[in-house]
Amino acid sequence: MTTWQGLTHDKILGAVEKTMGKKFSNLLLTRNSYINRVFELEEHDSMERFIVKFYRPNRWTAEMIQEEHQFLQELHEKEVPVIVPLEINQQTLFKFDNMFYALFQKKSGRALDEFTQESWEEIGRLIARIHLVGATHQKSKRTTWKPSVATKHHLEVLQESKFLLEDFKPAFKKTVAAFIAKADPLFNESEFLLLHGDCHKGNLIHRPGEGIYIVDFDDICFGPAIQDIWLLLPDTPDNCKNELSYFLKGYEVFRQFDYQSLDLVPYLRGIRIIHFAAWLEVQSSEPGFATHFPDAGTAKYWNELIKDLQGIVYQ
């Protein structure tokens, strides 16, 4: 089976040329991606650029990835500014050895470093339109973003791994169990819908003449709408009331917002802390991991993480 290291220039070009039935130049640019492997290619004759994304093996099933693609297509049909995978012979998902991959047209855009009041309102309208479509989904094959589901799973992953140091396993398990017990009932009154799931400013780009696009739907999940809002805020909701009010002014053009859901933000942060630890566990076997994350998995790391969670549990 092909590993990331075996995903060579020639194999990538060969797979894409066979799938698309086109000849490509030798250009192959590696694009930033933490979990998957993403490359930019150029068609030989037209010099049109395409993106190929190879999904990490054993992370998502074919059905889970196809749900992502279907969601993108639904959003596109509602004229929400997203980038849909290319459909070739009625397929959007392809396989090379043990890896699934998808193809996209390249759409360049400018990163949004700072948000003005106008951009906050535009982003609010954009997220609301995504949620209108997401709310039509009553269930999902993706992770349910709720402590008793997502956090419980991540706890099990970490308890069984060597990444979580043995000396910290009892304290970590006790703290996470207390977090789940406190946080989970607070989610019971929330509406759950299909979400972007990882909605931070790094996944927003501005295309001249077209406005703001949202990209990277790799982490779609089933959860409360506030999950797609809190990561965009520069601070806690209480400490950035202006930004939140601008966002909600745009959001409520299309969809009513549940203000009570703001109380979930500290607990969503706790879910993300544990989720990120589990993500690091997956990444820890990658070459160069220690260089990029020198403190990850150390006693200092686990000590600080447990203290952070305890601060949420006992606040």
C-alpha positions in Angstrom: 0.0 0.0 0.0 1.2 3.5 -0.8 2.2 5.7 2.1 2.5 9.5 2.1 6.2 9.1 1.4 5.4 6.8 -1.6 3.0 9.4 -3.1 5.6 10.5 -5.6 5.5 13.2 -8.3 5.0 10.6 -11.1 2.3 8.6 -9.2 0.3 11.8 -8.5 0.5 13.0 -12.1 -0.3 9.5 -13.4 -3.4 9.2 -11.2 -4.7 12.6 -12.1 -4.1 12.2 -15.9 -5.8 8.9 -15.9 -8.8 10.2 -14.1 -9.2 13.5 -16.0 -8.1 12.2 -19.4 -5.8 15.2 -19.8 -2.1 15.7 -20.1 -0.5 17.8 -17.4 2.8 19.6 -17.2 5.5 18.6 -14.7 4.4 21.4 -12.3 3.5 19.9 -9.0 3.2 22.3 -6.0 2.6 21.1 -2.5 -0.1 23.0 -0.7 -0.4 23.5 3.0 -2.5 20.8 4.6 -2.2 19.4 8.2 -4.1 16.1 7.7 -4.4 15.4 4.0 -2.0 15.8 1.1 -2.9 18.6 -1.3 -1.1 19.4 -4.6 -1.5 22.0 -7.4 -1.2 20.9 -11.0 -1.2 22.6 -14.4 -2.9 21.3 -17.5 -0.3 21.0 -20.3 -2.0 22.9 -23.1 -4.3 25.4 -21.4 -2.1 26.0 -18.3 -5.3 25.9 -16.3 -4.6 25.0 -12.6 -6.2 22.2 -10.6 -6.0 21.0 -7.0 -5.9 17.3 -6.1 -6.5 16.4 -2.5 -5.5 12.9 -1.2 -7.4 12.0 2.0 -5.5 10.5 4.8 -6.1 6.7 4.8 -8.4 5.3 7.4 -9.6 8.7 8.6 -12.9 9.0 6.7 -14.9 6.3 4.9 -15.9 6.8 1.3 -19.5 7.5 2.5 -18.3 10.2 4.8 -16.3 11.9 2.1 -19.1 11.7 -0.3 -21.4 13.4 2.3 -18.9 16.3 2.3 -19.0 16.4 -1.5 -22.8 16.3 -1.6 -23.0 19.1 1.0 -20.7 21.2 -1.2 -22.9 20.5 -4.2 -26.1 21.5 -2.3 -24.4 24.7 -1.2 -23.3 25.4 -4.7 -26.8 24.9 -6.1 -28.0 27.5 -3.6 -25.3 29.9 -4.9 -23.3 29.8 -1.7 -19.6 30.7 -2.5 -17.9 27.4 -2.1 -15.5 25.3 -4.3 -17.1 22.0 -5.4 -15.2 18.9 -6.4 -15.0 18.1 -10.1 -17.5 15.5 -11.3 -16.0 13.0 -13.8 -18.2 10.2 -15.1 -20.7 11.0 -12.4 -18.1 10.6 -9.7 -16.4 13.1 -7.4 -14.3 10.6 -5.3 -11.6 8.5 -6.8 -9.1 5.9 -5.4 -5.4 5.4 -5.9 -4.2 2.3 -4.1 -5.5 2.7 -0.5 -6.1 6.4 -0.8 -9.2 8.4 -1.8 -8.7 11.6 -3.7 -10.8 14.4 -5.2 -10.1 17.1 -7.8 -11.0 20.8 -7.7 -10.5 23.8 -10.0 -8.0 26.1 -8.5 -9.7 29.4 -7.3 -7.1 31.8 -5.9 -8.1 34.3 -3.2 -6.7 36.7 -0.7 -6.5 35.7 3.0 -8.6 37.8 5.3 -6.1 39.2 7.9 -8.5 41.7 9.4 -12.3 41.9 9.4 -14.1 45.2 9.0 -17.7 45.7 10.1 -18.7 45.1 6.5 -16.8 41.8 6.2 -18.2 40.6 9.6 -21.7 41.1 8.2 -20.8 39.4 5.0 -19.4 36.4 6.8 -22.5 36.3 9.0 -24.7 36.1 5.9 -22.4 33.4 4.4 -22.5 31.2 7.5 -26.3 31.6 7.9 -26.8 30.5 4.3 -24.6 27.4 5.0 -26.7 26.7 8.1 -30.0 27.0 6.1 -28.8 24.1 4.0 -27.2 22.2 6.9 -30.5 22.4 8.8 -32.2 20.3 6.1 -30.0 17.4 7.2 -31.6 15.5 10.1 -28.7 13.1 10.5 -25.1 12.6 9.4 -22.5 9.9 9.0 -20.0 12.5 10.4 -19.1 13.1 14.0 -21.8 14.4 16.2 -20.2 17.5 17.9 -21.4 16.7 21.4 -19.2 15.7 24.4 -20.9 12.3 24.9 -20.0 11.4 21.3 -17.0 13.4 19.9 -15.2 13.8 23.2 -15.9 10.3 24.4 -14.4 9.0 21.2 -11.3 11.2 21.5 -10.8 10.1 25.1 -10.9 6.4 24.0 -8.3 7.1 21.2 -6.0 8.8 23.6 -6.3 6.4 26.5 -5.3 3.6 24.1 -2.3 5.4 22.7 1.3 5.8 23.7 1.0 9.6 22.9 -0.8 10.1 26.2 1.9 9.4 28.8 1.0 6.6 31.3 1.5 8.8 34.3 -1.2 11.2 33.1 -3.8 8.7 31.9 -5.7 8.5 35.2 -5.9 12.3 35.7 -6.8 12.8 32.0 -9.5 10.2 32.1 -11.0 11.6 35.3 -10.9 15.2 34.1 -12.4 14.4 30.7 -15.1 12.3 32.3 -16.0 15.2 34.6 -16.1 17.5 31.5 -18.4 15.2 29.6 -20.7 14.9 32.7 -21.0 18.7 33.1 -21.0 19.8 29.5 -23.1 17.2 27.7 -26.6 18.1 29.2 -26.1 21.7 28.1 -26.2 20.5 24.4 -29.6 18.8 24.8 -31.7 21.8 23.9 -29.7 22.8 20.9 -30.7 22.3 17.3 -28.1 20.1 15.5 -27.4 20.6 11.8 -24.7 19.8 9.3 -21.8 22.3 9.8 -18.5 23.4 8.3 -17.0 22.3 11.6 -13.7 24.1 11.4 -14.8 27.7 10.6 -11.8 29.9 11.4 -10.5 32.9 9.4 -7.8 30.7 7.7 -10.7 29.0 5.9 -12.0 32.2 4.4 -10.7 33.8 1.2 -11.7 36.9 -0.7 -12.0 36.7 -4.4 -12.0 40.0 -6.2 -15.4 40.7 -7.8 -16.9 37.7 -6.1 -16.7 38.3 -2.3 -15.8 35.9 0.5 -15.5 32.2 -0.1 -15.4 29.5 2.6 -13.1 26.6 1.9 -11.9 23.2 3.4 -15.0 21.3 4.4 -12.9 18.3 5.4 -14.1 18.5 9.0 -17.9 18.8 8.5 -19.8 17.6 11.5 -23.3 17.4 13.0 -23.6 19.9 15.8 -25.0 23.3 17.1 -24.7 26.3 14.9 -22.5 28.2 17.4 -19.6 25.8 16.5 -19.3 27.6 13.2 -19.2 31.0 14.9 -17.1 31.0 18.0 -13.8 30.1 16.3 -14.1 33.3 14.1 -14.3 35.6 17.1 -11.1 37.2 18.3 -11.9 36.6 22.0 -14.7 35.2 24.2 -18.2 36.5 23.2 -18.2 38.8 26.3 -14.9 40.4 25.2 -15.8 41.0 21.5 -19.4 42.2 21.6 -18.9 44.6 18.6 -17.6 41.9 16.3 -20.3 39.5 17.5 -23.1 42.1 16.9 -21.8 42.8 13.4 -21.6 39.1 12.6 -25.1 38.4 13.9 -26.5 41.4 12.0 -25.5 39.6 8.9 -26.5 36.2 10.1 -30.0 37.2 11.0 -30.7 38.5 7.5 -31.2 34.8 6.6 -31.5 32.8 9.8 -32.6 33.3 13.4 -29.8 32.9 15.9 -30.1 31.1 19.2 -28.5 33.5 21.7 -28.6 30.9 24.5 -26.1 28.9 22.5 -23.4 31.4 23.4 -23.3 29.6 26.8 -21.8 26.6 25.0 -18.7 28.4 23.8 -16.4 27.4 26.8 -17.5 23.8 26.4 -17.0 23.9 22.6 -13.5 25.1 23.4 -13.0 22.1 25.7 -14.2 19.7 23.0 -11.7 21.3 20.6 -8.8 21.0 23.1 -9.4 17.3 23.4 -10.0 16.9 19.7 -6.7 18.6 18.9 -4.9 16.3 21.3 -6.3 13.3 19.5 -5.3 15.0 16.2 -1.8 15.3 17.5 -1.8 11.6 18.3 -2.6 10.8 14.7 0.1 13.2 13.5 2.8 12.0 15.9 4.0 9.2 13.7 4.7 11.6 10.8 8.3 12.5 9.9 9.2 15.9 11.2 6.4 16.0 13.8 8.7 16.7 16.7 10.2 19.6 14.8 6.8 21.3 14.2 5.3 20.3 17.6 8.3 20.1 20.0 6.2 20.1 23.2 3.4 17.9 22.1 3.0 14.8 24.2 5.5 15.9 26.8 4.7 16.0 30.5 4.5 19.8 30.3 1.9 19.5 27.5 -0.3 17.1 29.3 0.0 19.0 32.6 -1.1 22.2 31.0 -3.9 20.6 29.0 -5.4 18.9 32.1 -5.3 22.3 33.9 -7.1 24.0 31.0 -9.8 21.4 31.1 -10.1 21.6 34.9 -10.6 25.4 34.5 -13.6 24.7 32.3 -15.0 22.0 34.4 -14.8 23.8 37.7 -15.4 27.4 36.5 
